[in-house]
Amino acid sequence: MSQIAPPTRRSPRNPVVAALRFAFRVVCGVVILLDELVRPLYRPLIRRIAQLRLMQAFEGWVARRSPYAVLVLIGVPYIVVEPLKFLALIGIANGHGKTGLLAFLLAHLVSFVLIERIFTAGKAQLMTLRPMAWLIATAGAVRASVVSWLRLAELKARLRVLARWARMHLR
């Protein structure tokens, strides 16, 4: 006669870890949602900039760098741009709306254009670094998971229909 093992008890999850995971998912969801909704606005600008000879030459130059050089090329503008976004928000909060908004938009433009172009040109080199390959793959998986969970394709289609309706009826 075989003996049935008692069910293993799963230890209760740490509520702090559970709360942090939930907060991380919410923040990722909001950031990805905003990025997906705003992307159609800046995609044409990125395409135009990518077509410039100067940008193509720059991307070719980046593609010929070592993985660590590409990492530095991404890291330096990132280290400058991210605090600038934060400082711009502080400026807006302190009553410097126009200056803060301008700084915030310029920081995002640098993010969208420069950092994105460096990443695109140097991704193959970055993927040779095991930690970066893991980070890129994990970020892609998280993004795909959030996009799927939020059903963003369906949301975008509904927003397009709503925008068409608004254009037709609000003229």
C-alpha positions as a Python dict, from the first residue, in 0.01 Angstrom:
ca = {
    (1, 'M'): (0, 0, 0),
    (2, 'S'): (146, 333, -97),
    (3, 'Q'): (152, 609, 147),
    (4, 'I'): (6, 946, 48),
    (5, 'A'): (227, 1234, 142),
    (6, 'P'): (55, 1515, 327),
    (7, 'P'): (15, 1830, 119),
    (8, 'T'): (309, 2059, 158),
    (9, 'R'): (225, 2384, 322),
    (10, 'R'): (325, 2688, 134),
    (11, 'S'): (478, 2942, 363),
    (12, 'P'): (283, 3267, 367),
    (13, 'R'): (430, 3534, 145),
    (14, 'N'): (598, 3825, 303),
    (15, 'P'): (341, 4109, 282),
    (16, 'V'): (613, 4370, 225),
    (17, 'V'): (751, 4176, -72),
    (18, 'A'): (399, 4124, -206),
    (19, 'A'): (326, 4498, -173),
    (20, 'L'): (653, 4590, -346),
    (21, 'R'): (581, 4348, -630),
    (22, 'F'): (235, 4494, -670),
    (23, 'A'): (371, 4851, -668),
    (24, 'F'): (636, 4755, -923),
    (25, 'R'): (370, 4605, -1150),
    (26, 'V'): (150, 4913, -1120),
    (27, 'V'): (440, 5148, -1200),
    (28, 'C'): (549, 4932, -1495),
    (29, 'G'): (191, 4919, -1619),
    (30, 'V'): (147, 5296, -1603),
    (31, 'V'): (483, 5367, -1770),
    (32, 'I'): (423, 5115, -2047),
    (33, 'L'): (65, 5234, -2099),
    (34, 'L'): (175, 5596, -2129),
    (35, 'D'): (461, 5500, -2360),
    (36, 'E'): (230, 5299, -2585),
    (37, 'L'): (-26, 5580, -2601),
    (38, 'V'): (229, 5856, -2667),
    (39, 'R'): (450, 5657, -2906),
    (40, 'P'): (240, 5735, -3217),
    (41, 'L'): (304, 6104, -3151),
    (42, 'Y'): (683, 6081, -3149),
    (43, 'R'): (735, 5784, -3386),
    (44, 'P'): (734, 6005, -3702),
    (45, 'L'): (997, 6232, -3545),
    (46, 'I'): (1218, 5934, -3462),
    (47, 'R'): (1181, 5800, -3818),
    (48, 'R'): (1283, 6136, -3967),
    (49, 'I'): (1581, 6171, -3738),
    (50, 'A'): (1689, 5812, -3810),
    (51, 'Q'): (1688, 5892, -4183),
    (52, 'L'): (1934, 6180, -4144),
    (53, 'R'): (2281, 6102, -4281),
    (54, 'L'): (2439, 6233, -3965),
    (55, 'M'): (2231, 5997, -3750),
    (56, 'Q'): (2301, 5701, -3979),
    (57, 'A'): (2673, 5773, -3960),
    (58, 'F'): (2645, 5801, -3580),
    (59, 'E'): (2458, 5470, -3559),
    (60, 'G'): (2723, 5304, -3776),
    (61, 'W'): (2992, 5441, -3547),
    (62, 'V'): (2806, 5310, -3239),
    (63, 'A'): (2761, 4968, -3401),
    (64, 'R'): (3140, 4937, -3439),
    (65, 'R'): (3211, 5003, -3070),
    (66, 'S'): (3277, 4738, -2807),
    (67, 'P'): (2992, 4627, -2578),
    (68, 'Y'): (3130, 4826, -2285),
    (69, 'A'): (3171, 5139, -2498),
    (70, 'V'): (2806, 5109, -2607),
    (71, 'L'): (2708, 5070, -2244),
    (72, 'V'): (2893, 5393, -2159),
    (73, 'L'): (2742, 5568, -2463),
    (74, 'I'): (2395, 5484, -2332),
    (75, 'G'): (2479, 5543, -1967),
    (76, 'V'): (2619, 5895, -1994),
    (77, 'P'): (2313, 6057, -2157),
    (78, 'Y'): (2086, 5850, -1933),
    (79, 'I'): (2264, 5972, -1620),
    (80, 'V'): (2216, 6332, -1738),
    (81, 'V'): (1861, 6303, -1877),
    (82, 'E'): (1685, 6118, -1595),
    (83, 'P'): (1780, 6366, -1319),
    (84, 'L'): (1692, 6650, -1558),
    (85, 'K'): (1338, 6510, -1590),
    (86, 'F'): (1308, 6503, -1212),
    (87, 'L'): (1448, 6856, -1175),
    (88, 'A'): (1208, 6979, -1444),
    (89, 'L'): (915, 6836, -1249),
    (90, 'I'): (1043, 7011, -935),
    (91, 'G'): (1067, 7335, -1136),
    (92, 'I'): (708, 7295, -1255),
    (93, 'A'): (595, 7229, -897),
    (94, 'N'): (777, 7543, -779),
    (95, 'G'): (594, 7766, -1026),
    (96, 'H'): (838, 7764, -1319),
    (97, 'G'): (586, 7602, -1551),
    (98, 'K'): (716, 7708, -1891),
    (99, 'T'): (1083, 7651, -1812),
    (100, 'G'): (1011, 7322, -1635),
    (101, 'L'): (789, 7197, -1916),
    (102, 'L'): (1049, 7293, -2177),
    (103, 'A'): (1324, 7115, -1982),
    (104, 'F'): (1100, 6811, -1932),
    (105, 'L'): (1013, 6791, -2304),
    (106, 'L'): (1377, 6836, -2408),
    (107, 'A'): (1486, 6563, -2168),
    (108, 'H'): (1224, 6330, -2313),
    (109, 'L'): (1329, 6422, -2666),
    (110, 'V'): (1690, 6332, -2583),
    (111, 'S'): (1563, 6006, -2430),
    (112, 'F'): (1348, 5920, -2727),
    (113, 'V'): (1601, 6014, -2990),
    (114, 'L'): (1958, 5983, -2867),
    (115, 'I'): (1931, 5700, -2615),
    (116, 'E'): (1690, 5502, -2833),
    (117, 'R'): (1914, 5537, -3140),
    (118, 'I'): (2224, 5433, -2942),
    (119, 'F'): (2036, 5133, -2802),
    (120, 'T'): (1909, 5032, -3146),
    (121, 'A'): (2254, 5061, -3303),
    (122, 'G'): (2436, 4890, -3014),
    (123, 'K'): (2186, 4624, -2909),
    (124, 'A'): (2382, 4341, -3072),
    (125, 'Q'): (2693, 4437, -2871),
    (126, 'L'): (2495, 4475, -2549),
    (127, 'M'): (2345, 4128, -2595),
    (128, 'T'): (2696, 3982, -2574),
    (129, 'L'): (2714, 4096, -2211),
    (130, 'R'): (2530, 3833, -2005),
    (131, 'P'): (2378, 4075, -1747),
    (132, 'M'): (2263, 4314, -2021),
    (133, 'A'): (2118, 4029, -2227),
    (134, 'W'): (1924, 3916, -1920),
    (135, 'L'): (1807, 4272, -1848),
    (136, 'I'): (1699, 4335, -2209),
    (137, 'A'): (1518, 4000, -2231),
    (138, 'T'): (1350, 4049, -1893),
    (139, 'A'): (1241, 4404, -1978),
    (140, 'G'): (1100, 4277, -2308),
    (141, 'A'): (913, 3997, -2131),
    (142, 'V'): (771, 4236, -1870),
    (143, 'R'): (663, 4477, -2143),
    (144, 'A'): (499, 4198, -2345),
    (145, 'S'): (325, 4071, -2033),
    (146, 'V'): (193, 4415, -1938),
    (147, 'V'): (84, 4491, -2296),
    (148, 'S'): (-99, 4159, -2306),
    (149, 'W'): (-253, 4207, -1961),
    (150, 'L'): (-372, 4560, -2042),
    (151, 'R'): (-492, 4448, -2388),
    (152, 'L'): (-327, 4756, -2536),
    (153, 'A'): (-395, 4658, -2897),
    (154, 'E'): (-766, 4659, -2820),
    (155, 'L'): (-736, 4985, -2627),
    (156, 'K'): (-548, 5152, -2914),
    (157, 'A'): (-810, 5036, -3165),
    (158, 'R'): (-1087, 5181, -2946),
    (159, 'L'): (-897, 5508, -2907),
    (160, 'R'): (-853, 5533, -3287),
    (161, 'V'): (-1228, 5484, -3335),
    (162, 'L'): (-1299, 5743, -3066),
    (163, 'A'): (-1054, 5990, -3227),
    (164, 'R'): (-1217, 5942, -3570),
    (165, 'W'): (-1561, 5994, -3418),
    (166, 'A'): (-1442, 6309, -3238),
    (167, 'R'): (-1287, 6450, -3558),
    (168, 'M'): (-1610, 6390, -3751),
    (169, 'H'): (-1847, 6525, -3487),
    (170, 'L'): (-1649, 6812, -3340),
    (171, 'R'): (-1586, 7006, -3661),
}
